[in-house]
Amino acid sequence: MLDSIWDGILRNRRKVVGAAAGLVISVMIMDFGVFWTAFILLCTYGGYRVGKVIDDHKENIVEVLDRWLPPGIR
């Protein structure tokens, strides 16, 4: 029984992840409000992008921020 449920989850993992993300976002909207939720999601996405660039290009955080931020900000 449990094996068949696990197999179904693995076959439809993108649907399961999408449903879980929708659930989390809806709970966040109910708890924090639309604007705080949008801010949290934007910060999460920004952190994901910085981490992805560092992982993909083997750069450190200072090099990434120097490239993305205007001169004189650092």
Secondary structure by P-SEA (a helix, b strand, c coil): caaaaaaaaaaaaaaaaaaaaaaaaaaaaacccaaaaaaaaaaaaaaaaaaaaaaaacccaaaaaaaccccccc
